[in-house]
Amino acid sequence: MAKSARKPSGADQITAEIINFEEAAAALRLMAIDEFADDDSAAPDEPTSRFHDAEIWGEMSPELAALPIALSVAENRYEKEWKSVPEAPFKVVFERLFSQHQIGKKEGRCFVTGTLGQSKRRLKTNVTHGYMLGIDVDSGASLEDCFQRVRAAGLTCIFYTTHSHSSTGIEIAQDRFHRWAEKSQIDTTPTTESIRRYLREETAYVADVCDSAEFIEKRQDDGMKLIIGTLPIPKFRMIFPLAAPFIYAKQDGAHKDVISSWSQKVLGLAQSFGVDADPAARDPSRLFYLPRHAKGAENFRIMLTCGRLLRFEDIPNANHRDRLTDDPFDRAGSEMGTKGNGKDIFSPTGINLKKWARDRSHGFDIAQVFKDFAEDRIRTEQSETKFTIECPFDDDHSNPGDPDDQGCFIQSAGADAETFSFHCSHAGCSGRDRLAHMQKAMQDGWFPDSVLSDPTYDLAGIDDEAGRESNARSAPITTDAHGNLTFHSKRTKFKRRQREGRDWFFGPDAEGNDVAACQAFRVTHVASDMTGGGAAITIQFQPLHSQAREVTFARAELYNKSEVLGRLVDKWFSVANERITLDLLKALELPIDTTIVDRTGWHEGAFLHPSGETVAAPVGRMDETKLRLRGGAPVGDWRGGTLEGWKAAVAPIFANDARGCEQFALGVMAGCAGVVAGFVGMTGFPILNLHGNTSRGKSTSLMLAASTCGAPNERGAYQSLRKTDNGMESILAARSGITVAFDEGKTTNAETLDNIIWMMAHGAGKTRATVTGDARAGREFCGFAMTANEVPIVQMMTQAKKSQPGGFHARVCDVDVSGVPELGGDAKDHFFASLAKTKVHYGHAWELVAEHLQSLGFEHVASELDRLAKELVGPDADAFTTRSAKALALVWFSGTIMQELGLIPACDLARVAYWAWGTRAVESTLDPFTRAMETLLTNIATRRGLDILEWDNPEGRPFREAAAFIYQDGIEELLLVPRDKLAELCGGHMSGGMVREQMAVRGVLATSGKSDPKPRWSKLPSGQALSHYRVKLSELANFAAE
């Protein structure tokens, strides 16, 4: 087989064409088996050219040279904020960053192979795009062989040696070697022979390195270490530019699964070229040092092989637990479904022991298994977790049947061992690993293979990789991923046993005898509120003759015996011993996995959907806990069909840049505006109202908006405005954080609509009195509302002689859809038939948007909303007009995010946003001061008792908690307004200074001082210093009447 290393030059031969990597990887594996490195024809030739220290092998095609690359860089690994460099052509990036091998210490300038989010922190959850894929090779694999394999595959790759290239020493932690030697039943004193064996069994070093190892000394240097001498070890880095960036937000599945897919590709690519990569390099946020070498070093190299580009999806996956072997027959065997020494090993009932060991061996309590099932096989108890036992392969020993044989031992995973051991030191068992011994023991009936999945024998718990390992190994009672209880016999007296054909929990009675306590249950939630109090546990159980039931109780209730037991028995929970049952419930000191909140939506970076689904925060207190609404998620219809079905249903809207379908496009774009609004901390529900003649698709647009977050019906996110104030408050509180569509505006009277708009704008329900007469805060909510009516909301309220609430046009955007042409003919039927499918496919888009917002960060989203609002109103607009554009800016940004995520097709969304802004209902024709006074009166009427409080009410005295106070000065009723609050209460129609001057001229403001009276007061009636104005409410009313 010809293996010429030189690639033909010229753009005709070397292009940026994408190859199918599976074929290249298969070819490379065949080369490895065919002893590629020994073929003289594959000897390296001269590079095509050089640039600084870099050897350029092959011609760089125009496509490769222009390939956009963006990286994140820092001056050293300790930087807290990394700089994401904008995209630049590959040629520029290579020449500036990778073409010179600098002299200096190892820990110098470094980079990440992609871009980071707005926080600039180097976290794997903060990587947004991956432009290059890096592999660290420290195993001793040949640099030259690996380079020639990549060249033979025709791929583009940057190779460079690292700072420790050709080092001749290895340091091993002495404790790690000691544990391995004990586990292997050999002398713990290090020797050259035992060190070589350790390197072969426990490390990724190639055979040449292991065989050359020589034990030199034991040295205490930041811990006790073993110093090993070896032949020079090649250490180098491979950086592959990807044909297209890997964009994390555009991948399907949970974020952790997307991160895992990157890791599997890194290791899969390395193994395809015959190297065992440094496992730490699989992290997408892994930092790599730029080329550096120590002063005086001469064997450093940089090599760029120019070829074709690598497509991410074509890279084979590999599990980080898989290891390469130097044996070509083993490597060939791995391609046929085997690994290492042979085929997979199965238990008597068909459990794959290799897969089980990968997932569960780190917590397997094998000592307890032998105590429970094979106690007669135990010969010596060396400790609580380590026994010498009879070997399952005793017949193969030279002394079969010897009861004093101490050659076989077992040890449980735990504090003294990272994983369980089952090992025999007899020559007859040479080559048999722990799984072979497990298999034989089960085949001989020592214990059933059900112990492999029994949580009783899993000290770590299935979910310890999610952060439970430390607690699970010390707590007396733990839970698995499904909430099933595990009782650790060394630390608790409770047990699980069969009783009358069902699982029951047992515990000790007063005499210490095990007696039945209650039927078995599982724990579904362990919760507390945002302050860390209000601890509660939810258990689920199966009554004898009905469906599964759930009961939630506060931990404090456990000390009221009749309360908890009464509620349990009321739901047909079986109790045999009340005291022991309560003792068991009190003993459930489990990790908190749920935070109870009073509304859905965003909480410290985590998002709770009304369905109860949670998008965890990427970092912080909420990253490992679920959110749960107090009282449970509202009953509703929140998800149906598939995401792909929904995308196909709405796609026709955006054809031809949504011309003639602008109202439908607005509906889809607004679908996630509520998620965006909550993310940036906006209060209340901004409103987008579609008005115009019938048959213009207003109701359909509302259903489209509702379908992004739930079902387009009243059990989901599509509601009717025909509701009382209390009914609307309940709807908004249960659907906080999303976009809610409200139809049937024409059936709502102006009085009710006035109250609803104020409630939405303020973001809170009514303040009510408790049974003691104290004030109880109303329910809070935020999101985005889309409504429909035949006339603008402002016109409807004006006709009913209702004043506009303060900042009305900053909260309500009235868009006229009358000018949109009505569809007709077959096109109309096909179009609406497609849109109707959103009644089947709905409730999927919000989750992807929420996750993407987390990756963007608050500052980026907030600044983008400001920018879009300013684009809509133009550079010369005043602040109030800019605020009025915020509702449409939310819709525009929401649509942009959905488009970036591939949820909606390519379309000029800016055109749709400008169209909506151009057709909105204009402001009132009243002069600014009159509008300001109208708004102030409306605010006083609607906010009195909320944040405009009575001065004489002690609960309202802390002034900073109120926007203003009502104060009775003799017969005059005054409104005390802080200087910085006056313009806001007047709706922002004028500046504070202008509105103050005109109010003073008209005698609306009370004055302070006798010789030189001024409208500004420096002290409150209590004597507290605060600059404020005093508005005469009688004069304000007279002005309004005139």
Beta strands, then each sheet from edge to edge (+ up, - down):
strand 1: 49-51
strand 2: 54-57
strand 3: 68-69
strand 4: 72-74
strand 5: 83-84
strand 6: 88-89
strand 7: 102-103
strand 8: 110-112
strand 9: 114-116
strand 10: 127-137
strand 11: 157-161
strand 12: 167-173
strand 13: 214-220
strand 14: 224-233
strand 15: 236-247
strand 16: 288-289
strand 17: 292-293
strand 18: 302-305
strand 19: 378-381
strand 20: 386-389
strand 21: 408-411
strand 22: 421-424
strand 23: 477-479
strand 24: 485-487
strand 25: 495-499
strand 26: 502-508
strand 27: 514-519
strand 28: 522-529
strand 29: 536-541
strand 30: 549-554
strand 31: 594-597
strand 32: 601-603
strand 33: 606-608
strand 34: 614-615
strand 35: 626-629
strand 36: 687-691
strand 37: 718-720
strand 38: 739-743
strand 39: 768-769
strand 40: 775-776
strand 41: 784-789
strand 42: 812-816
strand 43: 948-950
strand 44: 964-969
strand 45: 972-978
strand 46: 1016-1019
strand 47: 1025-1032
sheet 1: 1+ 2- 18- 11+ 15- 10+ 9-
sheet 2: 3+ 6-
sheet 3: 5+ 4- 8+ 16-
sheet 4: 7+ 17+
sheet 5: 12+ 14- 13+
sheet 6: 19+ 20- 21+ 22-
sheet 7: 23+ 24-
sheet 8: 25+ 26- 27+
sheet 9: 30+ 29- 28+ 31+ 35+
sheet 10: 32+ 33- 34+
sheet 11: 37+ 38+ 41+ 36+ 42+
sheet 12: 39+ 40-
sheet 13: 43+ 44+ 45- 47+ 46-
end
